[in-house]
């Protein structure tokens, strides 16, 4: 019986740790997006930057990206696009998953009723 309070303490600490990790992920995705994607896709994800227009960058705020596609679908789309070749060596799949969370946030904000 004395183990129950100790177990409860461990579970409480673990529960507190999880939200911190989860909360950091979207921020990391935003930073990674800023560092690797903004040049073409723009801060708002519309792809209307000079480089984005020249490269015919896709708008990341299209309804397709606002959908509940998995982050892995975004990773696959990234690797399938030859335009991302120069960036592919700079970001890991985990980085891309974090970026996918940020893209979903951008897409959701763009499609939200005003």
C-alpha positions in Angstrom: 0.0 0.0 0.0 2.8 2.6 0.7 3.7 2.3 -3.0 0.4 3.9 -4.1 1.4 7.5 -3.1 4.8 7.1 -4.7 3.2 5.8 -7.9 0.7 8.6 -7.8 3.5 11.1 -7.5 5.4 9.5 -10.5 2.3 9.6 -12.6 1.6 13.2 -11.7 5.1 14.2 -12.6 4.8 12.3 -15.9 1.5 13.9 -16.6 3.0 17.4 -16.1 5.9 16.6 -18.3 3.7 15.5 -21.3 1.9 18.9 -21.8 5.3 20.7 -21.8 6.6 18.5 -24.6 3.3 18.7 -26.6 3.2 22.5 -26.2 6.8 22.9 -27.4 6.1 20.9 -30.7 4.0 23.6 -32.5 6.5 26.3 -31.5 9.3 24.2 -32.9 7.3 23.7 -36.0 6.8 27.4 -36.4 10.5 28.1 -35.9 11.4 25.3 -38.4 8.8 26.7 -40.9 10.3 30.2 -40.5 13.8 28.9 -41.2 13.0 26.5 -44.0 9.7 27.3 -45.7 8.9 31.0 -45.5 11.1 32.0 -48.4 8.8 30.3 -50.8 5.5 29.6 -49.0 5.4 32.9 -47.1 4.7 33.5 -43.4 1.0 33.0 -44.0 1.5 29.9 -46.1 -0.1 31.4 -49.3 3.0 30.9 -51.4 2.8 34.4 -52.8 6.4 35.5 -52.1 8.6 36.4 -55.1 10.4 33.1 -54.8 7.2 31.3 -54.3 5.8 32.8 -57.5 8.9 31.9 -59.4 8.9 28.3 -58.1 5.1 28.0 -58.4 4.9 27.1 -54.7 1.7 25.6 -53.5 -0.5 27.4 -51.1 -0.2 25.6 -47.8 -3.5 27.1 -46.5 -5.6 25.3 -49.1 -8.4 23.2 -47.6 -6.3 20.0 -48.3 -3.8 21.0 -45.6 -6.4 22.1 -43.2 -7.9 18.6 -43.3 -6.9 16.1 -40.7 -4.2 14.5 -42.9 -1.5 12.9 -40.9 1.8 14.6 -40.5 3.2 11.6 -42.3 1.2 12.6 -45.4 2.9 16.0 -45.3 6.3 14.3 -44.9 5.5 12.1 -47.9 4.3 15.1 -50.0 7.5 17.0 -49.1 9.8 14.2 -50.2 7.8 13.6 -53.4 8.2 17.2 -54.5 11.5 17.7 -56.4 11.3 21.4 -55.6 12.2 20.5 -52.0 15.4 18.7 -52.9 17.7 21.5 -51.6 15.9 21.6 -48.2 15.4 17.8 -47.8 19.0 17.3 -46.5 18.5 20.1 -43.9 15.4 18.9 -42.2 14.6 15.5 -40.6 11.3 13.7 -40.9 10.6 14.7 -37.2 11.2 18.3 -38.2 8.8 17.9 -41.1 6.2 16.5 -38.7 6.6 19.5 -36.5 6.3 21.8 -39.5 3.1 19.8 -40.5 1.5 20.8 -37.2 2.3 24.4 -38.0 1.0 24.1 -41.5 -2.3 22.7 -40.2 -2.5 25.7 -37.9 -1.9 28.1 -40.8 -4.5 26.4 -42.9 -7.0 26.3 -40.1 -6.6 30.0 -39.5 -7.0 30.8 -43.1 -10.2 28.8 -43.5 -11.8 29.8 -40.1 -14.9 32.0 -40.4 -14.2 35.6 -39.9 
